[in-house]
Amino acid sequence: MDYKLRQDNLRAHLAAARVDALLVTHLPNIRYLCGFSGSAGVLLVEEAGSVLFTDFRYDTQAKEEVKSAKVVIGRKSASEAVSEFLAQRRKRTRQRIVGVEAEHLTLAEKKRLAGLLPAGVRLKGTPPIVERLRMIKDGEEVGLIRKAVQLGAALFDRALEVMRKGVTEVEVAAEMELVARRSGAEEMSFPTIIAAGPRSALPHGRASRQSIPPAGFVVCDFGVILRGYCSDQTRTVWVGSVSAEARQVYQSVQRAQQAAIDAVRPGIRAGEVDEAARKVLRKAGLARYFTHSTGHGVGLEIHEAPRVAAAQKEILKPGMVITIEPGVYFPGKWGVRIEDMVVVTPDGSEVLTPTGKDFIVV
């Protein structure tokens, strides 16, 4: 990873934000900028260079992971270490305006930090500058995401092997997560969703102790984290004797998903991709049952910018990695969702998810 380039790109935005430096507190942003994967730290990025402040627990780890930034191991909190550092700098520099990530710093934390700062240094909330940079993945990032997607896709094979009437949702999820760990995943991207029968109508129905019923849809939404990068995939299968209505609903969602995928290309607005899926479901009389957005960005976090939803004006650009996941949900009856990860390419898009989407009956 070219961490120096990432930090230089960030520095180029400091003047527009009218700050002299940026105090990065959101851990995924810290990892993106310097490689540090610990759970406690603050990164100060200024024109003169970058400094990561953390504590003694991460002494060895920080020195091994951090690139293009000085490491300061403090005996106090990271905030106090930053304050002391800025106080020393204040002696030989003019009044400073230090930006903070407004979306990730609570009012209490900002107040506490402001109280620690030396006179002449003030804080200013900034927009999500680092998140904007993270939207565009470089080739190495796309490669890591591709590997995470491939590893995650293998979990679905295991789900199909163990899924049957009477098996509980958590049993299926546990088998999938065991495969993930044995295959090298650091952890799951989010709690695995196995939602069967009427529970498939819950868009975020985490695996429960409910048994898979004799007949009905089972929504399987899962992903893994590999070297920091997430994958996200959803497949919906049918258990038992299948009805014509079930096939029709599934096929409508499948057509909607394909229409949205076909719309992905550089220069199109995210809202237009969302509309491509809704148009198909509207024609099928199912639009009112599609109750969430069509997709979202994925990277170091499972939900990143851009948001692929109605009226979203973000222009898609090469290097963006998004999900396409329309679904329909009939409360108390069933639900269907199909999700792939897609990377925007210079001349269109590429579906990263290798799993087929034919209607499966188990």
ChimeraX attribute file (.defattr): number of C-alpha atoms within 10 A of each C-alpha:
attribute: neighborCount
match mode: 1-to-1
recipient: residues
	/A:1	14
	/A:2	14
	/A:3	17
	/A:4	16
	/A:5	12
	/A:6	17
	/A:7	21
	/A:8	15
	/A:9	14
	/A:10	21
	/A:11	20
	/A:12	11
	/A:13	13
	/A:14	20
	/A:15	11
	/A:16	8
	/A:17	16
	/A:18	13
	/A:19	21
	/A:20	16
	/A:21	24
	/A:22	26
	/A:23	24
	/A:24	22
	/A:25	20
	/A:26	19
	/A:27	19
	/A:28	21
	/A:29	22
	/A:30	22
	/A:31	18
	/A:32	21
	/A:33	29
	/A:34	25
	/A:35	21
	/A:36	25
	/A:37	19
	/A:38	16
	/A:39	11
	/A:40	16
	/A:41	23
	/A:42	20
	/A:43	27
	/A:44	23
	/A:45	24
	/A:46	19
	/A:47	14
	/A:48	8
	/A:49	15
	/A:50	22
	/A:51	21
	/A:52	26
	/A:53	24
	/A:54	27
	/A:55	18
	/A:56	13
	/A:57	12
	/A:58	18
	/A:59	14
	/A:60	10
	/A:61	13
	/A:62	25
	/A:63	15
	/A:64	11
	/A:65	13
	/A:66	20
	/A:67	19
	/A:68	18
	/A:69	20
	/A:70	17
	/A:71	18
	/A:72	20
	/A:73	21
	/A:74	16
	/A:75	11
	/A:76	12
	/A:77	16
	/A:78	21
	/A:79	22
	/A:80	17
	/A:81	21
	/A:82	25
	/A:83	19
	/A:84	15
	/A:85	17
	/A:86	18
	/A:87	18
	/A:88	12
	/A:89	13
	/A:90	16
	/A:91	10
	/A:92	8
	/A:93	11
	/A:94	10
	/A:95	13
	/A:96	17
	/A:97	16
	/A:98	22
	/A:99	23
	/A:100	23
	/A:101	21
	/A:102	15
	/A:103	11
	/A:104	14
	/A:105	16
	/A:106	11
	/A:107	10
	/A:108	9
	/A:109	12
	/A:110	17
	/A:111	12
	/A:112	13
	/A:113	17
	/A:114	16
	/A:115	12
	/A:116	16
	/A:117	19
	/A:118	17
	/A:119	12
	/A:120	12
	/A:121	16
	/A:122	16
	/A:123	19
	/A:124	16
	/A:125	18
	/A:126	18
	/A:127	13
	/A:128	14
	/A:129	15
	/A:130	21
	/A:131	15
	/A:132	13
	/A:133	15
	/A:134	23
	/A:135	21
	/A:136	22
	/A:137	19
	/A:138	14
	/A:139	11
	/A:140	11
	/A:141	19
	/A:142	19
	/A:143	13
	/A:144	19
	/A:145	29
	/A:146	23
	/A:147	19
	/A:148	26
	/A:149	26
	/A:150	18
	/A:151	21
	/A:152	30
	/A:153	23
	/A:154	16
	/A:155	21
	/A:156	21
	/A:157	13
	/A:158	17
	/A:159	20
	/A:160	15
	/A:161	11
	/A:162	15
	/A:163	20
	/A:164	20
	/A:165	15
	/A:166	11
	/A:167	15
	/A:168	20
	/A:169	24
	/A:170	19
	/A:171	19
	/A:172	24
	/A:173	26
	/A:174	14
	/A:175	16
	/A:176	24
	/A:177	24
	/A:178	13
	/A:179	19
	/A:180	23
	/A:181	13
	/A:182	9
	/A:183	14
	/A:184	14
	/A:185	22
	/A:186	16
	/A:187	17
	/A:188	20
	/A:189	23
	/A:190	17
	/A:191	17
	/A:192	23
	/A:193	25
	/A:194	28
	/A:195	30
	/A:196	30
	/A:197	22
	/A:198	18
	/A:199	27
	/A:200	29
	/A:201	25
	/A:202	20
	/A:203	20
	/A:204	15
	/A:205	18
	/A:206	20
	/A:207	23
	/A:208	16
	/A:209	10
	/A:210	17
	/A:211	17
	/A:212	23
	/A:213	18
	/A:214	13
	/A:215	18
	/A:216	25
	/A:217	28
	/A:218	28
	/A:219	30
	/A:220	28
	/A:221	26
	/A:222	24
	/A:223	29
	/A:224	32
	/A:225	28
	/A:226	25
	/A:227	17
	/A:228	22
	/A:229	23
	/A:230	28
	/A:231	32
	/A:232	28
	/A:233	23
	/A:234	25
	/A:235	23
	/A:236	25
	/A:237	22
	/A:238	24
	/A:239	20
	/A:240	14
	/A:241	10
	/A:242	14
	/A:243	11
	/A:244	8
	/A:245	9
	/A:246	16
	/A:247	13
	/A:248	12
	/A:249	17
	/A:250	25
	/A:251	16
	/A:252	22
	/A:253	25
	/A:254	24
	/A:255	15
	/A:256	28
	/A:257	28
	/A:258	19
	/A:259	20
	/A:260	23
	/A:261	24
	/A:262	15
	/A:263	20
	/A:264	27
	/A:265	22
	/A:266	18
	/A:267	13
	/A:268	15
	/A:269	21
	/A:270	26
	/A:271	20
	/A:272	21
	/A:273	27
	/A:274	29
	/A:275	22
	/A:276	20
	/A:277	30
	/A:278	26
	/A:279	16
	/A:280	21
	/A:281	25
	/A:282	16
	/A:283	10
	/A:284	14
	/A:285	11
	/A:286	19
	/A:287	16
	/A:288	12
	/A:289	16
	/A:290	22
	/A:291	12
	/A:292	13
	/A:293	19
	/A:294	28
	/A:295	24
	/A:296	20
	/A:297	24
	/A:298	27
	/A:299	26
	/A:300	23
	/A:301	17
	/A:302	18
	/A:303	17
	/A:304	17
	/A:305	21
	/A:306	24
	/A:307	21
	/A:308	26
	/A:309	20
	/A:310	17
	/A:311	13
	/A:312	15
	/A:313	15
	/A:314	17
	/A:315	14
	/A:316	24
	/A:317	20
	/A:318	19
	/A:319	21
	/A:320	23
	/A:321	29
	/A:322	29
	/A:323	27
	/A:324	30
	/A:325	29
	/A:326	27
	/A:327	31
	/A:328	26
	/A:329	21
	/A:330	17
	/A:331	13
	/A:332	12
	/A:333	13
	/A:334	21
	/A:335	29
	/A:336	30
	/A:337	27
	/A:338	24
	/A:339	23
	/A:340	25
	/A:341	26
	/A:342	22
	/A:343	26
	/A:344	21
	/A:345	17
	/A:346	12
	/A:347	10
	/A:348	16
	/A:349	20
	/A:350	16
	/A:351	16
	/A:352	20
	/A:353	21
	/A:354	14
	/A:355	16
	/A:356	8
	/A:357	16
	/A:358	12
	/A:359	14
	/A:360	14
	/A:361	15
	/A:362	15
